[in-house]
């Protein structure tokens, strides 16, 4: 079913605001599962490198496969979300990425490895190919989470509440990234292998589906959102110009934010272990602290923008919040020069995490100003553009790090990219009254 773009009221059984926020909690849990499945590889990559020859160039290629599949899935599932709505599509994509995570464990099966190898291959080629297939499938289905989540948030929240609701949704990313390294430590302490990490996280995803259907019933996400999206001009030329301008700005913003966030997500555990020689426990705690700070920063930023929006124009509130996030994220450029001291390096990383994840709910709020009838598809195309850029960058970064053992360019780009996004919003975004 197609979502209407006219103003209206909340779904019938949700007159109480409590229901809206419980739905946001369900979105948080879905994001948490999304990131736990995603982070499982980066947290076990050093072990896989040692046991199965998953060297840095191969790791970068696996990340590229994930990214390119995410790009395709963003467009596909964005279109499907516009056409059919998220109530049934959301469980389908979540079950799909959970199955891909569980299937990853077969990379250790001799029969699977032999099937994917060819005579004369370098060591570990069979395992690498299977990982590439599974992570590509994971990226495809994980892409469906975002159009489903953003449409759901738009359908249940007012325009003023969306930045904070988006921050709750996005905070699941950092929560999953906090839990994953600690969960990996627990599995290892109990004597479990890396395979246990993958299949148990995938199995957790199965429990989310009944929760979703309990909260979101037939018709709850149909019809118009509870408050109108800022008006889009009806004159065709003016309408096209405004939507195109917004699309270009959003493409710049999401690409810049993705380059920052995804570089640190994919490479931080390896950087700490292999450059600074942190033992697994120290690395796990450093990564956990980074994501805890990111979670807190995301929630605080959403709340700050919500409060500012009640006192001034919504666009001004977003710009102020974005500037604060950019200032914190810029500290990433200094990370390679801080040395290995946990007490210095990790607090700076925490500030970086708070900044970069705090920018995401503002981006989502901007994307929710796109025409509602095609928001899923347009946001999917935006995500596809970003993931194509990320996939290319990850492969190049992997090859560069393998050749030089130097992470500096990646951290410099991570720190500086959001500044370009801020300039694009400030100069090109044209808010409607």
Number of C-alpha atoms within 10 A of each C-alpha: 12 16 22 16 18 15 12 14 16 22 20 9 11 13 11 10 11 10 16 21 16 12 22 24 16 21 28 24 22 27 25 25 27 27 22 30 28 25 23 22 23 20 30 19 22 20 15 20 15 10 11 18 18 22 18 23 19 21 26 26 21 26 27 27 27 27 30 23 24 30 26 23 26 32 25 20 28 29 22 20 32 22 16 15 22 28 20 15 16 24 21 15 22 25 20 20 29 25 20 25 29 20 21 22 19 17 22 18 10 11 11 15 19 13 11 14 18 11 6 7 9 10 12 18 20 23 25 23 18 23 26 22 16 24 27 23 22 30 28 27 27 29 30 32 26 25 28 25 25 24 23 25 28 27 26 27 23 19 22 17 19 25 31 25 31 27 29 26 27 30 29 25 26 29 24 27 31 27 20 27 27 17 18 23 19 13 16 14 10 9 10 13 15 20 19 16 27 25 20 14 20 26 15 13 24 15 11 18 17 11 12 18 13 8 13 18 12 9 11 17 21 19 19 23 27 18 19 17 20 14 15 17 14 9 8 9 9 12 15 14 12 18 17 13 15 22 20 15 23 24 21 22 26 25 22 24 26 21 24 28 19 19 18 21 19 20 22 21 24 20 19 20 17 13 15 14 13 18 11 17 14 14 23 24 16 24 27 22 20 24 27 22 25 29 29 20 26 34 24 18 28 28 18 17 26 22 16 19 19 11 9 10 12 18 21 15 19 25 17 14 22 26 17 15 28 24 17 20 31 24 21 26 18 15 21 18 9 12 11 16 9 15 8 12 18 20 15 19 26 26 21 32 31 26 32 28 29 31 28 26 27 27 20 22 24 22 23 22 20 23 18 24 16 19 24 34 22 22 27 27 22 23 28 26 21 24 29 21 19 26 25 17 20 28 21 16 22 23 19 18 19 16 11 8 14 14 19 16 14 22 21 18 17 26 28 21 21 30 19 15 22 22 16 18 22 14 9 13 18 14 16 12 9
